[in-house]
């Protein structure tokens, strides 16, 4: 039995005049500790799929199972979600922000607090506890958001283009940091992105999505050599360039098949 | 090399100096407008350019005020009106915010109640005065009700709109932690709307004064609104103008207090 199993998930958005199918027949299985990427043009339903996996949205049909049980019936939340922006609460201090998940889950005890502050230290932002988000830079805030997400000890991490709003240098540094942090906790993660390089550098497996409706078009496994490198070093490896070319061509083929786009 | 930081220091001093100069100019003009207005009023009343019976004069108003202070009666009137206004203001803002919370809580209720809110908002609330007096009795209860009712609907509409405009991604963050609707409200919706609530407070200060003064016109035996209507009835316009000036002073004080509160809250949230 795989850790995460998505079975024949389809979703349709209804408005008064239209019924737009955002996702159609998505099925995939993920083993524990793997890093997946969903890559595709905007409007291919990647974010919709993440919301469904997170249990925030009920799919029109199909099921999402985590450890064999439907996600919406889970006793306690086991999903961590990171968004494009940090969405730290500006009126809370960093300390209040990172302990928020624990407080809501009623797991705010001495041990979990200590773990969270240790995480903050590991991520290099010790001493910011009493500051407000506004006093920190964009990259720092996104790191705090990572701490907030990990503090609740989710089993599955969903990353919805978390680096897209950052400048390139910060983005590269954060990719390395997130990758190393997730590896050390052996967390399962799904990254949604439209950045080919990011998908290759960070993940074990890449799923290419086509639009209208969103489907899995192709599954590409990232070679072992690249997986074992940090994202930054992976970008410099010769294998990276050749895989980039492959993915690029696949995306171009995909575009040809859907001339409406 | 050494003269460079000195030069910057000098420029900085010049800049501070220019700011001070500007402030002094503004203050001077403000003072002159104030002095000119009252001087002209006094003079034109003295020379009977305007009818002194209707427009009185600053000196007569001050004289009247001193006599009212000496017999102590003015303090009861001021206390009465300020008390009613503060209570009406708090009640109106609080119940408006609670109503907004209810509408946010129940999307169905907000859809059902939408046209009623529009009608109630459009209606001039002071027209309800006579009904309130009959229903609540001709006492200070109905005056406070006037002060509250005049601001409650607009508060509801403005605060509810701000509740709806909170970035849904904050809710998403909370929901991934399994937060209930109540937790979402407490942690995200309400604090994110504090700046809006404070700015409605500023509007409500003015509205509550309107409500209370009109209420006192209708029923009261005490208060500044009563003094105005009494002065009008006995044709003592000095009394009317004096009450008006006192209202202006106290309304300004209340407004300044709310602004002070705003600075405090915005400071802590930013």
HADDOCK unambig.tbl for C-alpha pairs under 7 A between the chains (distance, minus, plus):
assign (segid A and resid 77 and name CA) (segid B and resid 176 and name CA) 6.72 0.50 0.50
assign (segid A and resid 77 and name CA) (segid B and resid 177 and name CA) 6.01 0.50 0.50
assign (segid A and resid 77 and name CA) (segid B and resid 178 and name CA) 5.87 0.50 0.50
assign (segid A and resid 79 and name CA) (segid B and resid 176 and name CA) 6.48 0.50 0.50
assign (segid A and resid 80 and name CA) (segid B and resid 176 and name CA) 6.49 0.50 0.50
assign (segid A and resid 81 and name CA) (segid B and resid 173 and name CA) 6.99 0.50 0.50
assign (segid A and resid 81 and name CA) (segid B and resid 176 and name CA) 6.61 0.50 0.50
assign (segid A and resid 87 and name CA) (segid B and resid 170 and name CA) 6.19 0.50 0.50
assign (segid A and resid 90 and name CA) (segid B and resid 269 and name CA) 6.78 0.50 0.50
assign (segid A and resid 90 and name CA) (segid B and resid 270 and name CA) 6.67 0.50 0.50
assign (segid A and resid 91 and name CA) (segid B and resid 269 and name CA) 4.23 0.50 0.50
assign (segid A and resid 91 and name CA) (segid B and resid 270 and name CA) 6.16 0.50 0.50
assign (segid A and resid 101 and name CA) (segid B and resid 177 and name CA) 5.62 0.50 0.50
assign (segid A and resid 104 and name CA) (segid B and resid 177 and name CA) 6.64 0.50 0.50
assign (segid A and resid 104 and name CA) (segid B and resid 179 and name CA) 6.24 0.50 0.50
assign (segid A and resid 105 and name CA) (segid B and resid 177 and name CA) 6.52 0.50 0.50
